[in-house]
């Protein structure tokens, strides 16, 4: 049995992936405006049509075209060229905020297209997945055609920066889903994990957000400042990993310090031996 937002209370019917949760958060028989990248498959449209939703499609390319013609496009009221004379129950921003230059302005403008009880459903890829963190530790940052570091992305987000964006745009999260992707060290041919200490890898994996590949969430416009709540949300998972990381850093600092002291002792001993040899040579001459 689905509630008004489409989230099932029955575990057997619970969505199994990010796309399923997007559709579930939208719900049934809704008037929907969908923003997505042109060329992506129609899976989201298909699911929403199955839920008897009326859909108006908009693409990144159309927004870019408007911005090229008028750089103040997002600062002006939306005209009928956006979506006709309609307002919408739900606006879906499908893996889209990463692909535009001004996500904050964009989110603020969307409020003009919402019905009084309307809301947004968004999906955003997590740049701070453990896979990316380990690659960065090896000095690597390779773009791909899809996935965590998409070559079409203009912006990259972590859970913390998502919360900042929503707070700055005056939105509040109502539901949140995390799609996870395990870190497969053995079969990842391009992941040089063997150059990273095991303890550091474990510390990264202990961060609750490190295996999240994508966030899917619903948000509603708000006139209040949510920064206090968001500060708590972003610090809670971080603190769990940070203390362990600090412990490891202290350990390695102590280890390096001991090794450095040992080298100094060896050098001092060598210098002392050389001085003795010099003194002996002076006596003999």
SULCORHU-V87461 format. One record per residue. RES is the residue in one small letter. SS is DSSP state (~ for helix, > for strand, _ for the rest). Layout:
res,ss
RES,SS
RES,SS
//
This chain:
res,ss
x,_
x,>
x,_
x,_
x,_
x,_
x,_
x,>
x,_
x,_
x,~
x,~
x,~
x,_
x,_
x,_
x,_
x,~
x,~
x,~
x,~
x,~
x,~
x,~
x,~
x,~
x,_
x,_
x,_
x,_
x,>
x,>
x,>
x,>
x,>
x,>
x,_
x,_
x,_
x,_
x,_
x,_
x,~
x,~
x,~
x,~
x,~
x,~
x,~
x,~
x,_
x,_
x,_
x,>
x,>
x,>
x,>
x,>
x,>
x,~
x,~
x,~
x,~
x,~
x,~
x,~
x,~
x,~
x,~
x,_
x,_
x,_
x,~
x,~
x,~
x,_
x,_
x,_
x,_
x,~
x,~
x,~
x,~
x,_
x,_
x,_
x,_
x,>
x,>
x,>
x,>
x,>
x,>
x,>
x,_
x,_
x,~
x,~
x,~
x,_
x,_
x,_
x,~
x,~
x,~
x,~
x,~
x,~
x,~
x,~
x,~
x,~
x,~
x,>
x,>
x,>
x,>
x,>
x,>
x,>
x,>
x,>
x,>
x,>
x,>
x,>
x,_
x,_
x,_
x,~
x,~
x,~
x,~
x,~
x,~
x,~
x,~
x,_
x,_
x,_
x,_
x,_
x,_
x,>
x,_
x,_
x,_
x,_
x,_
x,>
x,_
x,_
x,_
x,_
x,_
x,_
x,>
x,_
x,~
x,~
x,~
x,~
x,~
x,~
x,~
x,~
x,~
x,~
x,_
x,_
x,>
x,>
x,>
x,>
x,>
x,>
x,>
x,>
x,>
x,>
x,_
x,_
x,_
x,_
x,_
x,_
x,_
x,_
x,_
x,_
x,_
x,_
x,~
x,~
x,~
x,_
x,_
x,~
x,~
x,~
x,~
x,~
x,~
x,~
x,~
x,_
x,_
x,_
x,_
x,_
x,_
x,>
x,>
x,>
x,>
x,>
x,>
x,>
x,>
x,>
x,>
x,_
x,_
x,_
x,_
x,_
x,~
x,~
x,~
x,~
x,~
x,~
x,~
x,~
x,~
x,~
x,~
x,~
x,~
x,~
x,~
x,~
x,~
x,~
x,~
x,~
x,~
x,~
x,~
x,~
x,~
x,~
x,~
x,~
x,~
x,~
x,~
x,~
x,~
x,~
x,~
x,~
x,~
x,~
x,~
x,~
x,~
x,~
x,~
x,~
x,~
x,~
x,~
x,~
x,~
x,~
x,~
x,~
x,~
x,~
x,~
x,~
x,~
x,~
x,_
//
